[in-house]
Structures are given as C-alpha cells and as structure tokens.
Amino acid sequence: MVLHFQYRLWFGDASISQVRESKLHLDALSKEAQEKKDRNDSLYAELLDLRKGTETMEERARYELGMIKENETFFQVLE
C-alpha cells in the first residue's frame, strides 16, 4: 500500500514533477497574460487620446510620416 502511494507521488498522475512543471507553465502563462494586458491598456489609452483630440494624431503624423505644418521651417540635424 505504501509503495503504491510512493509510486503515485513520484511517477503517477499529479506527481511532484508534474505539479512543478504545471506551476512553471502557469507562471509563464500568467506573465504573458500580464504583458498582453499591459499592452492592451496602453493601446486603449492611446485610442481614447486619439478620440479626444488631434494632438496625438498630429504627433504620430510628424514622427511617422514627416508632416510639416504650413509656415514651419524644417531643420535636419546630422550627427
């Protein structure tokens, strides 16, 4: 009887090694889920900002598309 429980503890279903592996896998999944939640929160905040005003849209157009307003002077600094 004791041997049976020892075998199940070390080698059977829900053995110590399987529980440890499952915990590591769960920790990795939790970390990944938190990273995705943080990214989603960031994207949602940006979406709200885009809906409220044009400043963010203008900033992105300047950065990504090189937009220059009328009567502005463009300076390019080369290092």
NORVENRA-V815962 format. One record per residue. N is the residue number from 1. RES is the residue in one letter. OMEGA is omega as a letter, one per 40 degrees, with the letter a starting at -180 (999 if undefined). NEAR is the number of other ideal C-beta (glycine too) atoms within 10 Angstrom. Layout:
n->N res->RES omega->OMEGA near->NEAR
n->N res->RES omega->OMEGA near->NEAR
This chain:
n->1 res->M omega->a near->5
n->2 res->V omega->i near->6
n->3 res->L omega->i near->7
n->4 res->H omega->i near->9
n->5 res->F omega->i near->10
n->6 res->Q omega->i near->11
n->7 res->Y omega->a near->11
n->8 res->R omega->a near->12
n->9 res->L omega->a near->11
n->10 res->W omega->a near->10
n->11 res->F omega->a near->11
n->12 res->G omega->i near->12
n->13 res->D omega->a near->6
n->14 res->A omega->i near->9
n->15 res->S omega->a near->14
n->16 res->I omega->a near->10
n->17 res->S omega->i near->9
n->18 res->Q omega->i near->12
n->19 res->V omega->i near->10
n->20 res->R omega->i near->10
n->21 res->E omega->a near->11
n->22 res->S omega->i near->11
n->23 res->K omega->i near->10
n->24 res->L omega->i near->10
n->25 res->H omega->i near->10
n->26 res->L omega->i near->10
n->27 res->D omega->i near->10
n->28 res->A omega->i near->10
n->29 res->L omega->i near->10
n->30 res->S omega->i near->10
n->31 res->K omega->i near->10
n->32 res->E omega->i near->10
n->33 res->A omega->i near->10
n->34 res->Q omega->i near->10
n->35 res->E omega->i near->10
n->36 res->K omega->i near->10
n->37 res->K omega->i near->10
n->38 res->D omega->i near->10
n->39 res->R omega->i near->10
n->40 res->N omega->i near->10
n->41 res->D omega->i near->10
n->42 res->S omega->i near->10
n->43 res->L omega->i near->10
n->44 res->Y omega->i near->10
n->45 res->A omega->i near->10
n->46 res->E omega->i near->12
n->47 res->L omega->i near->11
n->48 res->L omega->i near->10
n->49 res->D omega->i near->13
n->50 res->L omega->i near->13
n->51 res->R omega->a near->8
n->52 res->K omega->a near->9
n->53 res->G omega->a near->9
n->54 res->T omega->a near->9
n->55 res->E omega->a near->10
n->56 res->T omega->i near->15
n->57 res->M omega->i near->12
n->58 res->E omega->i near->12
n->59 res->E omega->i near->12
n->60 res->R omega->i near->13
n->61 res->A omega->i near->13
n->62 res->R omega->a near->13
n->63 res->Y omega->a near->9
n->64 res->E omega->a near->8
n->65 res->L omega->i near->8
n->66 res->G omega->a near->8
n->67 res->M omega->i near->13
n->68 res->I omega->i near->11
n->69 res->K omega->i near->8
n->70 res->E omega->a near->4
n->71 res->N omega->i near->5
n->72 res->E omega->i near->9
n->73 res->T omega->a near->5
n->74 res->F omega->i near->7
n->75 res->F omega->i near->5
n->76 res->Q omega->a near->4
n->77 res->V omega->i near->4
n->78 res->L omega->a near->3
n->79 res->E omega->999 near->2
